[in-house]
Amino acid sequence: MDAPTAGPLTRLRSQLATHDRLVVAFSGGVDSALLARVAHDELGADRVHVVTAVSPSLAADERDDAAALADEWGLRWSAVETSEMEDAAYRANDADRCAHCKDALMDVLAPLAEAEGATVVLGVNVDDLGDHRPGQAAAAARGARFPMVDAGLTKDDVRAASRHLGLRTADKPAAACLASRIPYGTQVSVALLSAVERAEAALRRLGFDDLRVRHHGDTARIEVPLDRLPDVVAHRAAVVDAVRASGYRYATLDLEGLRSGNLNAALDDPA
């Protein structure tokens, strides 16, 4: 193992070894995948319960991939339903939406952890600490731990360690919850989440794996990496058809490209 990869992996393993039993929140993304796999390898399936929270904000493709990964890696895995959509404060979609979501997550994970004498751990890395993420504070207040933060892992460390371990998630594009596509102040509903999910799934079928569809009323604002902008234009007709079939009237292309969490900028702009 090369030194740049060895250090982060060794630190992560050391952090996980301080726990007797773990319940790992597992979306199937690159962060939670590495956390679940290393925890499983270090402590064994009898001491690590990997749990995927299922709700309208999780795309069906992501849920299916989490199940497939658990099967491939022999993880002790469960899918549990969360109830954030029943919370009016969550649906109101203010700046604390993620906190309400993490409360709903902990409502299902904490009892599982208590029954097993385990600690709840989430796949948060050091780079995540710089963005507006009230969900992290909410989860920590409920007793969740962030081993990758404690081990000092950046996003690049996570991807490098995943490649070293041969995990197929190493280069998987980030896939935040579907509610992150809806601007703050716009009520979150199953209908809106479903429209976003349909649009993104349709665009992935066209070959755009790394993307966001931001919901703006009857307009879908498409974000892709800058180097893929010409491809969207080249397939303009198919892109427009895919977006309209998902329930939107207009399809727009964001010329600034894909920016994770860019809707958070509105929190600093009173206009």
C-alpha positions in Angstrom: 0.0 0.0 0.0 1.4 3.4 -0.9 2.0 5.8 2.0 -0.6 8.4 1.0 -3.3 5.7 1.1 -1.9 3.7 4.0 -2.1 6.6 6.5 -5.8 7.4 6.1 -6.8 3.8 5.9 -4.8 2.9 9.0 -6.2 5.9 10.9 -9.8 4.9 9.9 -9.2 1.3 11.0 -7.8 2.5 14.3 -10.9 4.7 14.9 -13.3 1.8 14.1 -11.4 -0.5 16.3 -12.2 1.6 19.3 -15.9 0.6 19.0 -17.3 -2.8 20.0 -20.4 -2.7 17.7 -21.5 -0.3 15.0 -24.7 0.6 13.2 -23.5 2.2 9.9 -25.8 4.6 8.0 -25.4 3.3 4.5 -26.6 5.2 1.4 -24.3 3.3 -0.9 -22.4 6.5 -1.8 -18.6 6.6 -1.8 -18.3 7.8 1.8 -20.7 5.4 3.5 -19.5 2.6 1.3 -16.0 2.9 2.4 -17.1 3.2 6.0 -19.3 0.2 5.9 -16.8 -2.0 4.1 -13.8 -1.1 6.4 -16.0 -1.5 9.5 -17.2 -4.9 8.2 -13.6 -6.0 7.4 -12.4 -4.9 10.8 -15.1 -6.0 13.2 -17.1 -8.6 11.3 -20.7 -8.9 10.3 -21.8 -10.0 13.7 -20.6 -6.6 15.1 -21.6 -4.3 12.2 -25.1 -3.7 11.1 -25.3 -1.7 7.9 -28.6 0.1 7.5 -30.1 2.0 4.5 -32.7 4.6 5.3 -35.5 4.5 2.7 -37.8 7.5 2.0 -39.0 9.5 -1.0 -35.8 11.6 -0.8 -33.7 8.5 -1.7 -33.7 7.6 -5.4 -34.8 4.1 -6.1 -31.7 3.4 -8.1 -29.6 4.4 -5.0 -31.6 2.1 -2.8 -31.1 -0.8 -5.2 -27.4 -0.1 -5.5 -27.0 -0.1 -1.7 -28.7 -3.5 -1.6 -26.5 -4.8 -4.3 -23.3 -3.6 -2.6 -24.4 -5.2 0.7 -24.9 -8.5 -1.2 -21.6 -8.3 -3.0 -19.7 -7.6 0.2 -21.5 -9.9 2.5 -22.7 -7.1 4.8 -25.3 -7.6 7.5 -27.8 -5.2 5.9 -31.2 -3.8 6.5 -33.5 -1.3 4.9 -35.6 0.8 7.2 -38.2 3.5 6.4 -37.8 7.0 7.8 -40.7 9.4 8.3 -39.3 12.8 7.7 -42.1 13.5 5.2 -44.5 13.4 8.1 -42.7 16.3 9.7 -44.1 19.7 8.8 -40.8 21.4 9.7 -39.0 19.1 7.2 -41.6 19.8 4.5 -41.3 23.5 5.0 -37.7 23.2 3.7 -36.0 26.0 5.6 -32.3 26.2 6.3 -32.6 23.4 9.0 -34.2 20.8 6.7 -31.2 18.5 6.9 -31.4 18.7 10.7 -35.0 17.4 10.6 -34.0 14.7 8.2 -31.1 13.5 10.4 -33.5 13.5 13.4 -35.8 11.2 11.5 -32.8 9.0 10.6 -31.7 8.8 14.2 -35.2 8.0 15.2 -34.8 4.6 13.4 -31.1 4.0 13.9 -30.8 4.8 17.6 -33.2 2.1 18.7 -31.4 -0.5 16.5 -28.1 0.6 18.0 -29.4 0.5 21.6 -30.7 -3.0 21.0 -27.3 -4.2 19.8 -25.2 -2.1 22.2 -23.8 -0.3 19.2 -22.7 3.2 18.2 -24.3 4.9 15.2 -21.7 6.0 12.7 -22.1 8.2 9.6 -20.0 8.6 6.5 -18.9 12.2 6.9 -15.5 13.3 5.8 -13.4 16.4 6.7 -14.4 18.3 3.5 -18.0 18.0 4.5 -17.5 20.2 7.5 -17.0 23.4 5.4 -20.5 23.4 3.9 -23.9 24.3 5.5 -24.9 20.9 6.9 -27.0 21.2 10.1 -27.8 17.5 9.8 -24.3 16.7 11.1 -24.9 18.7 14.3 -28.3 17.1 14.7 -26.9 13.6 14.4 -24.0 14.3 16.7 -26.5 15.6 19.3 -28.2 12.3 19.2 -25.0 10.3 19.7 -23.8 9.6 16.2 -20.1 9.5 15.5 -18.1 10.4 12.4 -15.1 8.0 12.3 -13.7 9.4 9.0 -13.7 12.9 10.5 -12.0 11.6 13.6 -9.4 9.9 11.3 -8.9 13.1 9.3 -10.0 11.7 5.9 -10.7 14.1 3.1 -12.9 13.3 0.1 -9.7 12.6 -1.9 -8.6 10.2 0.9 -11.9 8.4 0.7 -11.7 7.9 -3.0 -8.0 6.8 -2.9 -8.7 4.3 -0.1 -11.7 3.0 -2.0 -9.6 2.5 -5.1 -6.9 0.7 -3.1 -9.5 -1.7 -1.7 -11.0 -2.3 -5.2 -14.4 -0.9 -4.3 -16.5 -0.1 -7.3 -17.8 3.0 -5.5 -14.4 4.7 -5.7 -15.4 6.9 -8.6 -19.1 7.0 -8.0 -20.5 10.5 -8.5 -21.8 12.2 -5.3 -25.6 11.7 -4.9 -27.1 13.9 -2.2 -30.7 13.4 -1.2 -33.3 14.4 -3.7 -34.6 17.2 -1.4 -31.3 19.0 -2.0 -32.5 19.8 -5.5 -35.4 21.9 -4.1 -34.6 25.5 -3.2 -35.1 26.5 0.4 -38.6 27.9 1.0 -40.2 25.6 -1.6 -42.3 23.0 0.1 -40.9 19.5 -0.2 -43.5 17.0 -1.5 -43.4 13.5 -2.8 -44.6 14.8 -6.2 -41.6 17.2 -6.5 -39.1 14.6 -5.3 -40.5 12.1 -7.8 -40.3 14.6 -10.7 -36.6 15.3 -9.9 -35.9 11.6 -9.6 -37.6 10.8 -12.9 -35.7 13.6 -14.7 -32.3 12.6 -13.3 -32.9 8.9 -14.1 -33.9 9.8 -17.6 -30.7 11.9 -18.1 -28.5 9.1 -16.7 -30.0 6.8 -19.3 -28.7 9.3 -21.9 -25.2 9.0 -20.4 -25.0 11.8 -17.9 -24.0 10.0 -14.8 -22.8 13.0 -12.8 -25.5 15.6 -12.7 -28.2 17.5 -10.7 -31.6 18.6 -11.7 -32.6 21.6 -9.7 -36.3 22.2 -9.3 -37.6 25.7 -10.1 -41.3 25.5 -10.5 -42.0 24.2 -14.0 -38.3 24.6 -14.9 -35.6 22.0 -14.5 -32.1 23.5 -14.2 -29.6 20.9 -15.3 -26.1 20.9 -13.8 -23.4 18.7 -15.3 -19.6 19.0 -15.1 -18.2 21.8 -17.3 -16.6 19.3 -19.7 -20.1 17.8 -20.3 -21.8 21.0 -21.3 -21.2 20.5 -25.0 -22.7 17.0 -24.8 -25.9 18.2 -23.3 -26.2 20.7 -26.2 -25.4 18.1 -28.7 -28.2 15.9 -27.3 -30.5 18.8 -26.8 -33.7 17.3 -28.2 -33.3 14.1 -26.2 -32.6 16.1 -23.0 -35.6 18.3 -23.5 -37.8 15.3 -24.2 -36.5 13.5 -21.1 -37.1 16.5 -18.8 -40.6 17.2 -20.2 -41.6 13.6 -19.8 -40.7 14.0 -16.1 -43.3 16.7 -15.7 -41.3 19.9 -16.4 -42.2 22.5 -19.0 -38.8 24.0 -19.5 -35.3 22.5 -19.5 -32.4 24.9 -18.8 -28.6 24.2 -18.7 -26.6 25.9 -16.0 -23.5 27.3 -17.6 -21.6 27.4 -14.3 -21.7 23.6 -14.3 -22.2 21.1 -11.5 -21.7 22.5 -8.0 -22.5 20.4 -5.0 -24.7 22.2 -2.5 -25.0 25.4 -4.6 -28.5 26.1 -3.4 -26.9 26.9 0.0 -25.7 30.1 -1.5 -29.2 31.5 -1.1 -28.7 31.4 2.7 -26.1 34.1 2.4 -28.1 36.2 -0.1 -31.1 38.0 1.5 -32.4 38.9 -2.0 
